[in-house]
Amino acid sequence: MKKGFVYMMTNKNNTVIYTGVTSNLEQRVWQHKNKISEGFTKKYNCNKLVWFQAAEEITSAIAREKQIKSGSRKNKESLINEINPDWVDLSEQFFRNLIVP
């Protein structure tokens, strides 16, 4: 089975939270940052990864995503604050070594 990741992204001012699931977190965050797809993250400029959790199987990640999405914003904020109280962009480590022309 494929591994999975549940993740939350927000915008510059932390006013919206997007919860998603993927099997390739680095690639998916890159897609959000570069506004590859139409949708919520593009519309609301969600380009900052503030929380993620790995799962051994993608099905477990999907179940966790549904659980988080059904919860309140307060619950999402609590999850983020547990591991990232300053709401910094956790994806900076992914892209640190890229050469930008």
Summary of the structure (lengths in Angstrom):
residues: 101
radius of gyration: 13.2
end to end distance: 37.7
largest distance: 41.8
contacts: 270
relative contact order: 0.24
helix: 40%
strand: 21%
